[in-house]
């Protein structure tokens, strides 16, 4: 069986060894754990953002960055594709691990989740778990983890702490903006999983989303990076599942009652309480589906460039 940690380790090793070429900073802690800072105390960049996203997808995704446009505004776009959507997106990329150790907090994603089985139900649904003696985790945080945090991660993954590797970037950074936009396909796969659809039937997935300009404020950065997919993420899924017809109307973000405003405004109106936000908002703007058994194609949702540009600060 494919090991997402083994595949991601090769990418991590390149990032660690040639960190200077990525505007990143490598650290080896006293307990042997290794960390690559991709934006906490360094600038990072698009190349580091690509590698971060590739690691996040467990080495099962192809990642490219190119210039595009939102209306008349030139904006960089990230494009991701995978032939293993359930494993790459739900089994690795999904931010399903809240790392909260003493005073350290980060959203954890990446292949280490497939060792720790966080959350376990996800791995039962996609029928996957990893077996490897190295753990590679992606941390969305504005602080680097210390030895105690890495020991906690190692214990959860049942590996030696010296075999634990982390890449770290805050949301408010070039790498942060890049890797969050790189979750555009994941949001579609995640949404279908939440609706009860068997995501193992998705055989290929590709999508793109604009990379939001970096905001200084972390909460505003969280808003604009999420809006990149909510209002301008375009996804295509290929599958063998004629029953997808029963799910179409519930896939895109415009079916959410919270749709229509930049996420930061919605969050502020909810007194910054996530539990007050309709979770169906966390979906791509539009999805095309090619259903192979019937040779059918479907298109639901639409991009919303006006809200995208407002969120990004252009209007």
N, C-alpha and C positions, 0 to 999 in steps of 0.2 A: 504494500500500500504506500502511496505517496506520503512523504513526511514533509509537512510545511516548515517545520523547524530546521530540517536538514537543508532544504532549498533556500530558506531565508538566511541561514548561517553563511552561505557563500557570499551573499550580497552584503551582509554585515561585515564580513572579513575585509572586503574591498573598501567599504566605507571607513572602517577603523584604520586600516593600513595606509590609505591614501587620503586621510581626513582633510589635510590642507587643501587638496585639490577641490574639495567640496565646501570650502569655507566652514568646516566642522572641526570640533576639538575632541580627540579621543582621551579617555580616562581609564586607567586600571586601578581599582581600589585595592586596599591591603588584603582583602579576602579573595582577590583574584577576579572578581566580577568586572566586566568591561562595559563602558558606557560611551556612546558617541553623542556629544552635544551638537544638535543641529539648529540651534536658535536661541538658547537660553542666554549665553554669554558671547555669542558669535552671530554673524549675519546669516549663515546658511545660504540657500539659493535654490534655483529651480532644479539643478542637477541633484542636490541633496534631497529636494522634495520628491523627485522621481524615485530615488533609492528608498526613501522612507516609505513611499507608497508601495513599492515592490515588496519590501520587507513585510509591510502590513498585510499584503495579500498572500503571504506565505510563499513567495516565489512563483505563484501560479497566475500572475497577471502581467500583461505587457502594458507599459506606460509611456506615453509620448506627450510632449508639450509643444504647442504651436500658437502663433497669433491668430486671433479671430476677431469678430466684431459683435457687439451688442448694440443693435441699431447702427449708429454712425461712430460709435466709440470703439477704438481698437483695444482689445483685451486678450491676455493670454488664456488659452483653454488647455485643460488636461484631458486626454483621452485614455481610457483604460479598457482592456479587453481580457477575457478569460474563457477558457474552455472547461473550467471546473468551477462554475459559479457558486454552488452551494458550499463547497469546501473553502474556496478563496474568500468569499464574501462573509458567509455566516460562521464558518469554522475558523477563520483567521481575522479578517479585516474588521468585523463588527466590534464596536467599543463596548464589550460586554464584561469588562473587569474593572471595578472601581478599586484602585489601589489606595488604601487609606491606612497608613502605618504611622503611629505616633502623630506628628504634626505634618507629615507628608501626604499630599493628595494628588492623584493623577488619574485620568481616564486611560485605562489600559486596553490595548488591542494588539493584534498580531498573533503569530503562531504559538506563542507561549500559552495562549488560552486553550489550545487543543491538547496541552499536557495537563493543565490545571482543571480542565472541563468547566470553565466559567462562562456562562451558566450551563449546568449539566444538561438541561432540557434541550438546548440547542443541538448538542452533539447526539442526543438520542434521536432527534427528528431527522438529522441529515446522515445518521449512521456512520459517524466518523470520530475517531480520536487518534492522536499521534503517539508514537513511541520513538523517543530519541533522547540521547543523553545530554543535549544542549537545549536551552530555552532562550528564545529570542522574543523580546517584548517591545512594543512601541508605546511610549508614554507621552500623553498630551499634557504638558505641565510647564510652568515658568520657573521650575526649580529642578535641579538634578537630584536623583535619589542617592541616599547615602548607603553605607554598607548594610545597615539594618534593614532597609527597604529591599535591597537586592537579596538578602538572606530570606526574607519573607516570601519573595517571588520564587526563589529557588525551592523552598520548602513546599510551596503550593504545587510546583511542577515536578517535585520529586527528582530533582537533579542536584548535582554539586554546585555550590554557589560560584565556584570558579568557572563553571560552564554556563553562567547566566549572562546574557547580553541585552543591552537596552539602547534604543535610540530615543532621543528626547527632543521635543520642540514645543514651544508654547503656541497657542492658537494665533496670537498676535505676532506672527513672523511669516516670512516668505514660505518656509517649509510648512508651517501650520496651515496657511491658506491653500497651499498646493495639495497637501495630503487630505484635507477635508473635502475639497472639490473632487479629489480622487476617489471618494466614497460614493460617487453618483450612482454607479451600478449597484453597489451594496444596498442603497436605499430602496431600489426596486425589488431586489431579491428579498430583503428584510420585510418589506411591506407585504409581499405575497406570502411569506412565511407566517407573518402575524395574522393574515386572513385565513390561514389553514391550508394553503396550497402546498403541494409536495414539491419543494424546490429542487429535489434531486432530478426532476423531469426537465429542468432547464439545462440544455446541452451547451449553450454558448451565450455570451453576453458581451456587449460593447456599449460604451456611452461616453459622453463628454459633458463638461461643465466649465464655465468661466472661473478663473482663479481670482478671487476677490483681492482688491488692493488691501494692504496691511493697515489695520486700524491700531492706534496706540492703546486704546482701552480694550481690555480683554473681553468684557461682556459685549461690546459693540463688534469686536472681531468675531466672536462666536455667532452673532447675528448675521453678519454679512457673509461669512463662510458657509453657513447653513443655507442662506438665501440663494447662493450660487446654484445649488441643486434644486431647491424648492421651486424657484422661479425660472431657472434656465438650464436645468439638467435634462439632457435628451438621451434616452436609452433604447437599445434594441435587444430583445431577448429571443433566442431560438429554443424551441421546446417540442417535445412530443406529449401533448396534453390537450386534447380537444375540450376538456372541461374548463379551460381558461376563460371561455366565454362567460362563465358565471362570475368571474372576478373582475372583469374589465372596468366596470363603472367605479370600482373602489380603489383603483391603483393610483391615479395621479394626485398630486397635492391640491389641485383646484377643487377636489371633492371635500376638503376639510372646511369646517365652519370657521377656522381661523385664517383662512386664505385671504390675501388681498393687500396685506400690509407687510413692510419689512419685519423680519422676525424680532429685531430689537424692540420695535414699537409694541408688538404683541406681548413680548416678555415683560416689558415695563408696565403695560396695562394689567398684567397678571401679578403685579408686585414682585416680579422676578421669582415666581414660584412655578417650577416646571409642571407641578401636578395640576395646575390650572389651565394648561395648554392642551389642546386637542392633539394627541400624538399622531393622528393620521396626517397632520401637516408635514411630517418628516418623510416626504416622498418626492420622487422626481417630478419635474414639470410635465414631461411627456414621455410616453412609452410606445414603442412599436413592437409588436409581437409577430413572429413567424411561427405558426403552428404547423409542424411538418406532416403529421398523420393525415390531415385534411388539405394540406397545401394552402392554408388560409393566412391572411395577414390582417392585423388589427392596429389601429392607431388611436390612442386616447390621450387627452390632455393637450396642453399647448404651453409654449414658453411665454413669459411675461416680461419683456425687456424693460418696460417702464418701472416696475417695482424693483427689478434687478439693478437698474442704474440708480434709482433712489437709494437703495440699500448700500450700494458701493460708493455713494457720495457725489455722483455726477450731476444729479438733479435734486 
